[in-house]
Amino acid sequence: MIPKPPTEEMQAPGRTPLPADACPVLDDDGHHELGMLVVCPATGVPPAGQGKLAGRSTVAWPIGGDTHVPSSILETPTVLGTFGKYELLSELGRGGMGVVYKARQSDLDRTVAIKMILASHLASPEQVERFQAEARAAARLTSPFIVGIHDVGHIQGQHFFAMEFVEGPNLAQLLRDGPMDPEAAARLVLSVAKGVQHLHDHGVVHRDLKPSNILVSADGSPRVTDFGLAKILQSDGRMTRTGAIVGTPGYMAPEQAAGRAADVGPHSDIYSLGAILYELLTGAPPFSGETPLDTLVQVLEGEPPSPSKLRPGLPPALDSICLRCLEKNPEDRYGSALRLADDLDHFLRGEPIEAAHAGPWQQLRRWARREPALVTRLGTMSLCGAIIQVNHFVIEQQDLASQNRAIADVVAWALASLVFQQILIRGKLWGADAARYAWAGTDVIFFTMLVSIYDGLATSLVAGYFLLVIASGLWFRERLVWFTTGMAVAAYGALVLRTGLVESSLESPYRHVIFVAALAVSGIITGYQVKRVRALSRYYDNRPLPL
């Protein structure tokens, strides 16, 4: 069934009129998705993908709230040909906000790149302001490692700026062939760091440094480009609200991923430089989850493995330089991009570097961040073991056989956790989700065995079932929470049947019912919170990115 065009009721007074060929974005059940409409192809049929913006010739329109109509992925705002004093030759790329063309500037007879804001007549004031801020930020910069700006203006309402045309690929395209030679990677990031230092010297924080935003000229010289998310220090408060997450998840600093806009500064760009160096050395960014949410959680809480673990033979000095840039605490990173460049220069000269090798405590802390699921389980097991020991020697003096069985159960549980952790890391034997389900189920089984050996339903350890359910939410999988909750309820029920309902609850025959109900409620609450977070993740994943 072809959806009807938007009715007059959808067009609130004072709102930009919706086009006649607009149709609703539908989800998989045929409902409106996020209250949005899209301009459909000439057939009037929604783009393929059941509500997803599958085609590139669509634009999202809100049908609720008072927001301006945002431009999304549109058809080229102007046909190739004459555009003022420029002749548009070909399209180079586009994003959610802008489109870039290769062009010839007729009066000076030179090749330039023209960036335009998509559909300027539909853009909100905030989009226009951000576009103009990008042009102003880039126009102030003159560095051999930054793409220069030649001209800024608008023609017939179409905002644009003309910049230096760099003949060559970007780093993301070069990385398709695999990681780079270590020394070549160090030289390239050294040059980029000098360009970034020039940004910082002029009060500009890029905030979206990544391989696709670094062009490589024919002579191998890198050029930083795309200042669409640049933050002008001490004057960007109007365009970046506290709590807004801007940037690319795999390359943004933890303070950026947390939405702490006030804390984003030059040290955030240094983190991104470390992420770029990491990818040049290993072929992959330091963090890359299945969804943007997973990646953001890793950025906030995880720790990447040393580059040399992914690519044996890399110089240890590059490990130290890279990991220092990626420190969670901004104060632990390099004090400036220039100091990073100097350290890379020391490495290339064979001189001692500033970044010290991590000590035992720092290595332990990094390992704990790198393997949070394993560390939390080992910590829980250690606590259970300590409780058992205290109970045996101080309180109840349990028999030695029970004591040994309990310790054996904890050790077996720890070994199983180590195995599952390796399965998740390698991801070859099973799928990641299957390994998570198996791990969660194994946790419940071993914990139930421990409770049974230790003191049955009389022990306070049964409260650990709640911890297992809550901990399952850390994987951000709603169904995994339900699975763990069901396993926990079934395991508790098995203990009740084994002990005997009357015998195990003489003081309160309803204790088991209350416990199971509370366990189920904890699972419902945890699952609901995970569902909400996943919904936010889907919104972020589908959000058009600036070019």
N, C-alpha and C positions, 0 to 999 in steps of 0.2 A: 504494500500500500504506500503510495507516494504521499508524504506529509504535506499539509496545507501550508501556504505561505503565512508569515506572521500576521495576525489580525491587528485591528486598531487598538484593541485592549493591551497588546504587548508594547505599544508605542506610547510611553508615558509622556505627558506634556513637558516640553522643554528638553526632551531627549533628541539626539540626532536621529532623523527618520531612518527606519530600517529599509533596506532595498527590497524590491519586489520579488527577487529571486532567493530570498533568505528562507531557510528551513531549519527546523530544530535539530540539534545534535542529540541523538538517541543513544541510550545505553543498550546493553544486550537484551533487556526486557522490553525495549520500546519506550522507555520513559525518558523525559527530558534529562540530559546530563548536565549538572552544574548550572542549570538555568541558562544555557547558552544556545545561540543560533549560529549557523554558518551559511555563508553565501555558497549556494550549490552550483555545480556545473550547469551548462546550458540546458541539460536534459531535465533539470528540476529535481533530479534524484539525489539523495544524500550521498556524500562520498563513501566509497567502499570502506568497510571496517566497522560497521554497526556502531556509529557514533564517534569513532576515533577520527581525528583529523588526518585521514590517510592521504588525501590528495594534497598537493602543494598549492592549489588554486582556491584556497578557502580563507575566510576571515571570521574570527569569533566575535559574536555580538552578545552582550549581556542583556537579559530580559528581566532583570530584577535589580533593585538597588539604584543608587544615584551615580554610579560610576560612569565616566565617559566611555565611549565606544573604543576599545583598544584595537589597534591594528595587529593582525597576526600574519600568518603566511599568505600573502596575496599574490595575484598575478603581477608581473612587472609593472611598476607604477607608470612607466613611460616606455614607449617602444624604442628600440634601438634606432639611432639617428641623431639629429641635431638637438642639443640641449644647451641653449645659450651659445657660449663660445666653445662648447665641448661637443665632440662627436662620439657618441656612445658606440663602442665597437663590439663588446661582448660582456656577458654577465660573468663575474668572478665568484660570487657566492652571496648567500642571503641567510638571514636568521629571523627571529620573531619580530625584530624592530627595524632592521635596516637591510639594504641590498647594496652590493658593491659592483661597479662596472669598470671595465677597462675602457679608457677613453683617450682621445687625442685632443689636446688643447690647441685650437687653431691659431690663436694670436702668437703663441710662443713655439708652436710646432713641436710639442713634446708629449710623450705618453704619460698619462696620470691615471690614478685610480679615483673614481668618484663614488662616494658613499652617500646614499639618500635615506631619509626616513621613509618607511613604507607608508604610502597613502597619507601624505601630510595633512590633507583636508579632513581625514578621519581621526588623526592622532590626538590624544589628550594633551592638555597643556603640560602635564608632567613628562610625557614622552618627548614632546618637543624640547622641553627644558633640558632633559637628560641628553638628548642628541646635541643640543647646542653646547652643553657643558663639556661633552666629549670633544667637540671641535675646539673649544677654548683651551681645554687642558692640553690637547695635542699641539696646538698652534704655538704654545709657549716654549716648546721643547726643541732644542737643536742638538742632536747627538748622532754620531754615525751609526749608533745601534738602536735608533728609534725612527720609525717611519715619519717623515716630515710632512707638514701641512702646507699647501700652497695657497688655497683659497677657501673662503667660507661665505655662504650666502643662501639665497633662495630665488628660484626662477618660477614665476607664475604659481606661487604658493608651495612649490616643492623645495623643502629644505635639503641642503647638500653641503658637503665640503670635498675639496679636491686634495688628494695627497700623493706623495711620491709613489710611483709604481715600481714595485720590486719584482723583477723577473726571476721567478724561482718558486719552489714549493715551500710549504710550511713544515715545521718539525713533525707534526702529526703524520704528514704524508711520507716523510723520510723514515719514520719509525715503522712503517708498514714492512720495510725490508728487514726489521729486527733491530736489536740494540746496537749502539755505536761502539767504536773503539774507545776505551777508557780515556786516553789522552785527548782524542778528538772531542769527546763529550765534555771534558773539563775545560778545554779551550772555548768551546761554544758557550757554555754556561758562564764562564768568566766574562766573555763579551756581553752577554745578556745582563749579568750583574752590574756591569759598568753602566749600561743603559738604564737599568732600574735605579741605580744610585742617582743618575741625572734626574729621573722623575722625582725622587724623594727630595733632592736639593731644591726643586722648584715647587715643593709642597703638594705633590701628586702621589697618591697610592693607587696602583693599577687595579688590584683586587680580583683580577681574572687572568692572571698569568697561567698559561698552559701551552702545550706544544702547538696547537692550532693557531695561537695568537703570536707566534714567532715565525716570521718569514726568513727564508735563507736565500740570499742573493747568489748570483752565478759564481762569485768569488768565494762563497762559503761564509760570508759575513751575516750574522743574524740581525734582524730588525724587529723590535717589539712594536706591535700594532694593536688596534682595537681597544680604545679607552672608554667603551660604552658603560663600564661599571666603575670607572675611576672615581676616587674620592678626593675632592679638593680639601686638604686639611684646613680646619677652622672655618669652613664655609659650606659644608655639604649637609648640614643638619636638615634642611628642608626636603632633600630628595632621598635621604636614606633614614628611615625610621628605625628606632631601636627595636630589635626583635625581628627585623626583616633579614632573611638569609639571601645574600646575593653572591654569585660566583658559580664555579663548577665544582661539585662535591669532591671529586677525586684529587683536587689541587688546592682546595681552600684550607686555611689554617683553622685550628680548633675554635679560636675566638670568633672567627667568621662563621663557622658552621653552627655555633651556638646562638648566632643572631645578636652578638654583643657589638653593635655597630660602633659604640664609643671606644671600644678596645682595639678596633681594627686600625692598623697603622703600618709603617714601613716594615716592622717585623713580620707582618702577615705576608707581604710579598716575598720576604726571605724564605718563609716556609714553602711558598709556591715554587720558588727557585729550587729548593731541595727536592720537591716532588718531581719537577722536570728533570733534574739531574738523575734522580732515582730511575725514572722511566728510560732515560737515555742509556743507562747502564744495564738495566734488567729487561727492558722491553715492555714493562707494565708499570702503571702508577703504584705508589705505595699502598693505596687502598682502592679497592674496586669491588663493591658488593653487588648483589643481584638486583637491587633497586637503589635509587638515590638515598632512601632512608637508611638502608643497610650501610651504604658508604659513609653517610654522615655520622652514624653511630660509631663506625670504625675510626673515623677521623677524631671524634671526641674521646673515645675510650681505648682504642686499640694501639698497637705498636707494630710497625712493619718489621719484617725480618731484615737483617743486614743484606745489602745488595749482593755481597759475596756468597751468601747462602743460596741465592737464586742463580747466581752466575759465578761458580767457583773460579778462582784465579784473579779476581779483581783486586787491585791494590788496597791494603787495609786503610791507607790514608783516605781514599775516596769513601770508604765505609764511614769513617769518622766524620768527614766533612758533610756527607749527605745526611747522616743521622742527627748531627748537630742542628742542621737547618730544620729538621722535622721534630724538634723537641716540642712537647705540649706547652710548656711554660715559655712565653715569648722572651723572658729574660735569659733563658738558657740557650737561645739561638745566637747567631752572630749579631753583634751590635749594629751592624750596617751592611748593606749590600757590598760596599767597598771592601769591608773586612773579609767577606766571603770571597770576593774576587782576588784579594791578596793571598788568601789561603790556597785557592786553586792555582795561583801563580807559583806559590811555594812548592806545591805538589809537582807542577810541571818542571820546575827547576831541580827537583830532587832535594829540596830543603825541608827542614822540620816545619810541620804545620801547627797552627794555633789550636785546632780542634783536638783535644786530648782523647785518647782511647778510653772507653767507658770502664769504670772500676767495677768490682764485684757487686756492690749494692745497686749501681745504675743498671748493670746487666740483668740483675734479678728483677728490678722494677720493670725494665723493658719486656722481659719474658712474661711477667705477670699480666702486662697490658696486651701482649701478643696472644696469650692463651687464656682469656678470662673464664671461659667455660670450664676448662680443666682446673685452673687455680681455685675457683670457687668450690668445686667439688672436693679437691684435695684438702682445702681448708676445712670444709664441713666434716670430712672423714677424720681429719686430725682431731677436731673438736670432739667428735663421737668417741674416738679412741681414748682421749683424755678423760672423758666422763666415765667411760667403762672402767678405766684404771682406778680412778678415784673411788668409784662405787665399790670396786672389788676389794681394795686395800683399806679403805677408810670407813665405809658405811655398812654394806651388807655382807661383805666377805663371801662372795659367790664362789662356787666350786671352780677348781682350776680348769676342768674340761669345758665348762661354759665360757670361761674367760678366753680360752684358746680358740674356741669356735668363733667367738665374736671378733677377735683380732684377725683371724683368717678371713672372715667375711669382709672386713674393712680393707684388708690387703688385696683381696680378689676384686673388690669394687674399684679400688684405685687402679689396678692393672687394666681392668676393662675400660676405665675412663681414658687411660693413656692410649689404648688401641683405637677407641672411637675418635679421639682427637687427631690421631694420625690419618684415619680414614677421611675425616673432614678436610684436613690439610691437603691430602693428595687427591681426593675426590675422584678416584678412578674405579675403586672396587664397587661402590654403591653411589647412587645419587646423593647429593647433600641432604635433601629432605629425608630420605630413607634412613640415613645415618643419624640424623637428629631424633627421629622417632625411635629408632632402636636404642639410642643412648638414653632417652627419657624413660623408656620402658625398663631398661636395665637398672637405672637409678632406683626406680620404685621397687623392683624385685630385690635388689641387694639391701635396700633400706628395710624392707619388710622382713627379710631374713634376720637382719640385725635386731630389729624390735622383738622378733619371736625368740631369738636366742637369749637376748638380754633379760627381759622381764615381761614380755608379752604386753597386753593392753594395760598393765598396771604401771608401766614406765612412762615418764613424761616425754620420752623420745618420740612418742606418736605425734607430737606437735610438728615434727619434721616433715610430715606430709604436706602441711601448709607451705613450708619452705620450698618443697619440690614443685608445687603448683605455681607459686609466685616466680620462682627461678625460671620456669619454662617460658614465661613471658619475655625474658631477655632475648629470646631468639626472634621475637616479633612475628610469630606465626600463630594466628588465632586457633587453627585446628590442632596445632601441637599442644596448646593450652588445654583444649577440650580433651585431647587424648590423655595427657598427663593427669588431668582431674579424674577422668574415668578410671584410669589405672589405679590411682590412689584410693578411690572409693572402693573399687573391687578388692584391692589388697587389704584394706581395713576390714571389709566384710569377711574376707577369708580368715583373718585373725579372730574375728568375733565367732565364726562358726567353729574354728579350731579350739578356741578356749571354752566356748559354751556361753550362750547369751546370759543365762541367769547367773552362772558362776562368776562371770567377768564383770557384772554390774550390779552387785547386791545393793549397793547404796543408792543407785539411781538407775532403774531399768531403761530410762529414756536417754541415758548418756550417749549411747552409740548413735541414736537418731539425731541428736543435737550435733554431735561431732560430724557426722556425714553431711548434714544440712549445711553446717558452717564451711566444710570443705568444698561443697558444691558452689556455695555463694562466692567463696574466694576465687574459684575458677571462673565463675561468670563475670565477676568484676575485672579480673585480670584479662580475660579474653575480650571484654568490651573495651578496655583501655587500649589493648593491642589493635583492635579493629579500628578505633578512632585514629590511632597513629598511622595505620596503614592507609586510611582514607586520605590523610594529609600527604602521605608519601605519593599516592597516585596523582594528587593534584600537582605536586611539585614535578613529578615525572612528565606530566602532560603540558606543563607550562612552557610557552614558547620562549626560547632563549634569545638574547640579543646577539646581533652579529658583531 
